[in-house]
Amino acid sequence: MDLSQYLEIFIDETKEHLQTLNDQVLILEAEPENIDTVNEIFRAAHSLKGMAGTMGFKRMQRLTHDMENVFSEVRNGKLNVNADMVDIVFKCLDAIEGYLANIVESSDEGTEDNEELIGLLNAALEGKCDTGEPEVVAETPKETAPAGSEERKKYLQIPIADFEKNAMNEAKANGMHVYATTVYIQESCLLKAARAFLVFKGLEGKGEIIKSVPSVQDIEDERFDFDFSMFILSEKPIEEIKKIIENVSEIEEAVIEEFEIPDEVQDTTPVATEEVKTEVKAVAEKKEEKKPAASGSKSSKPVVNRSVRVDIEKLDDLMNLVSELIIAKNGLVSVTGESKSLDQGFNEQIEYLERVTTNLHESVMKVRMVPIESVVNRFPRMIRDLSKKLNKDMELIMTGEDTELDRTVIDEIGDPLMHMLRNAADHGLESTIDRLKIGKPKVGTIRLDAYQDGNNVTIEVSDDGAGVDVEKIKRKAIEKGTITEEQAEYMTEKEAVDLLFAPAFSTAEKISDVSGRGVGLDVVKNKIEGLGGDVEVVTKLGEGTKFIVRLPLTLAIIQALMINISDEMYALPLNSVVTIEEITPDDIKYVQTKEVINLRGTVIPLVRLNEVLDIEPLERDEDDDEGMIVVIVKKGDRQAGLVIDKLIGQQEIVIKPLGKYIRVPKLISGATILGNGEVALIIDSNTLV
């Protein structure tokens, strides 16, 4: 049976189940006794196992099967949830995401068996007890365990397959030794993968490594903690092997011994007959479970059968057709405006067409709108992992997850938000000790708030940390040659904070895998501006920092103000327009040689668009006191007045990109086709404020 036709559905549903598992395990970590959460995790793992089995992905099925077994025992009250178990489950979810990434790329799950994780899951099952206190031993800190203790011998938890046992027996028959070792790397090590590689390199020619847990590939990719285990076949004495390993810099210890080959191989693979039954049962139960899961779940999607999956390309085609319809409508409106002799009936039909196209556009836009929840729901897990990695107590509070954005914007905004959250966790929040010293709560708070503001969506990422030290930024910028000492002296606080967005700029004292490489905020700014948005920073030393991101609701069809500059027509997005004013030359004042106007108590700088766009101005008589039209635009709390020659009116326009082959200044964000077939450029007012 050809299952490839179901692959896209499998990928989408697997992503949903993985997100559910991540969310629910986070809840379980905070509420270990929450049986509803345990049931939700069990159902998601069970469905995932059944889907993987049906599609023939045996490795994914095996891992989820063992994970399901653990939660089955938790659900039956025979196993308690503890911190170690949660860590193991998160590692399993990461492994399943690795399988899924391979499936997306090549339609195959790969060759990684994740034996170590399966061994840890089975070890958790074997440690179950009815007293409800299985975590007592696990709470003993690793560093206090004696060098030769069973806890340090992590290789004892690794299952040995038949072929590996045969290789060990054959080596012993030929007079070789079988060594099992767990290598511990110092936790201060920044390049643990490189240290592990040097261990493997040192053992070359001294013996054969028949098994490594994690796998060599995972070690190369740094997907492991600060230890790894190996089984080595060698003729060399144990002291020599131990010395080779411990001679590598930043290796804390190698726990090694002659390995006793077990008579019975610990086989964690489910029996074949059981597997077939499980697959059949899973397919049957999946249908039975779907209804109660939809109605009884705590998720915000109670009516699952009311939604349909639609390929984004089909939506793009539909949007393009709506765009062409709007252009055609604008053409008819243009014709009726020029010809006054057309009868009343024709005008009514034009008005009707205008209403239909507007409603159709709004309906298509609603279909394309996606809650930002689909992007931000992975961040709580990321903050949890960063809390452990950085050794800081922190929590993430999110509001407005149901705020909607166009799908094209949603697809691009995830990475910038992730950069800002990591920046808040690493740079923003102080260490736990420092927070307690200055009287702040032990747990640092990071907030992600989203809300709609007119035709824009605003996303704020804030923390209650140390804030931005402006003087430190200036010193770093002078060191890097970004600014001179004279520039730093006259620089405002806002200009200094904006240096954070300079390429390759970082205030980190040391490089880590979280930050310090000078890659991040400049990428954030470029990405957001590429989406037609803007980002600004508000900070107060000692109290925290807030990044404010403003994004347009859509990038396809917008309401615009059509204007003339000299004889050329341009479009200004209406969402940035505050008001339109008429002024006289006498209203113009000068501040530091720059033109400004005083509008109802607010001083607003003037921008003459003909000078910015290098257009010849309209000829005027010298004694002409005729008023000038000024369009007041805003960006955040800043405003500017754009001087134009003629105001045409409001129009719905379709944004068309200008392509890669035309060099366009940042001032121009695209173009639109007018009703008469001519092209008008769209001005990005954010670059002028």
Steps between C-alpha positions, in 0.01 A plus 500: 500500500638842398492719812686798347167672427445523878849634577399870516209421733735289717754787521234759594338277763837397644593868545171557684551197727860604575385850593229353723757275668743790556225718648354228722838376630580860602172507694579159651840624620323775698206276606630139536170377649282634215340180367316685218835612363638144526197371307549765232870404463412130484239560228737714290785244533259216419369678186854585391608138543204373296563751220872418484425125491242542225748700287775242559730723709611227742765698692256781579237241591737318735606817684141627541390150607752499787406858591133395504588210733651741752190720503278195521670415832472863614130495412453177698663657806798261495758761406554854625600795283833659591746746345718223350201341327394836350853554366497154338159564341617833356805325352263244345289779349816658355590161350153465347535851355830380351320206337234740368762736356652206310154396374427854377835512320522150353174313583711270718550511877876428486713234666534630858353246746529720813590195708617718789160668532320166477732368770421800723124452448527132588714585803225738614248216463718257698531756781124515558371431849168513683632723781495796262860610571713381206690830474693480830813349343481723194512813713856427614719755319722355230814666624477339845488144365828309556711440190435127487132508606228331297346841428812608311496183289237618254603227255324249727166651390570448130331195340728268300368362171569144379751600232691716752512213750632269224773752411604521867513119538703468181748766619542320836560171317784673311664617824372859492347701785147642503497833684193701596553867584303813578697816425415816698584845355541802727175699509690825439616368161379712207598256222385165635453348152863588416622332823299186421649497150853513648412198718392302191810619313729393787350149504559450127745212453466397866180307457155493340198690633202274426235714668471863606207651689403763389594421138808659342273720286314631806832569674625693194178705505537561880171318566621358832561603857849509653554123481494215250554125521695257279574129463857442381671184371877529556818302565640788708487492883220693670743753657623607154146549363398699811813718471436577131148619582589703811797667327257695281454854630181572702420129547397472864513121534469171314316231699624179335501128573527160333147431380321181600303388197145413613370149430154637423487793264271778616270525200269799513348441155130415520409146390400490135152362563438766764615767254250395235218491757605841630495652150155363420367599841655847470325567169166386648546688827612816323151536349336429836724743685467787256151600615556514876844655452341783305217563740664418833839657436597827663625634167326792332387294197178332620350452151778327309271369226406860400850577366669396176869483408574714194832515316646852536571505123127469431435795729771696318330426166166614644662819633656571159158465335350741755788740429426491125130556573584809709722636220214445252257673740738798534512519119121515472480763776763702312299480175174603667679794662617625161171449319215695657248398230464136616153412620403455864455121467860450394623703798290289734654183358849645555414577863365147541821353353701715741305363800540140378876528444549665840301226675681229302836652594405509868383136488821379335705697749315334789583159351867597477513635856670268752522551879857574611448215747632271224838679530525581871379167643852355474656780707404376853705184439791711367496724812492189724809360325678839516422522872688175556783585259560851640432394860250783545150474645262650243141479381330596176159672508316528168183693414313555174592164344170513309607822318498424127751581227522420130652157433794652308589714803452211745745282305774763532452642852598191704879540481506874591279436804721208605811725476338763721390246762847343513646849529266576792593175676877536453566877499186639659449297817761510776626182666288367788763609757519854359120532501480398867780744591309799360165390644337376180289181491708185457315405182555735207201579279499514122178614333375459144189713438321522165206722405341659195543875459298625203637340182814390685583226748732595786713236674690601813783291649599633843695393809540627857878475488788743522406717203742633238813678624534781244857588603608136462351495148689817407829355631451179303408695185815715533713184552356344185543821300125533439502859631762754606540642851370836375185336357447314827516826696214663306294183454152489656394203713272372224775522237732306732241226561444474122868394471381159624365446148837568335646199310739279704436702817482318835550601862560142619826457691546142378377298206252222570252297298227736626656836411815703457573446130352834391232327292144565598352846540622629161337195340185569704481860375561406135242221508230716660564793266488254209146416613403867490524541878728672746660427837600731783650459848378659823727443801563624852820410683428264787136446405501316168479523123212484252525425127194630311434343158230642271390297201239554226200266514554404136759539227267456201214755475487822702313829525720783375496878466573593138708819463675700231858625530553734206328306214576152638252289699603313818320293765531541880373207719203636691592320824788743559302818420382704801347807338525734200568870558522810283771747603643828373868586460467717814421188707845353430763555771860382531665285769874437444455607133223241447144589402230430761139597569321544831180298470270540801792518742707223336817584307509288183794492255417558131618273217477636144434187295610658171851549650513147647385344171711740288201634305490844342257716705197664343569854383344760729498878492737658751218696660269195509367465854283201414486238778692173496350155567674304776423134579583423865630143539608314813733222605449406864501826696687695229339707224604673179324727252534401132462798263308399185367690197154347458268271693307252277315288758473161667522181294532127552824390335679175424866490607730361233873433567745670265715187464866427555633673189393855587708677762245667725577735793352409839258788457303303237328188633342386172268610221134481402312495171251785464160482332636663180780241478777728626733404785525697827779444752411438867688716753608339827445789742680308781832588339418874515389533865 
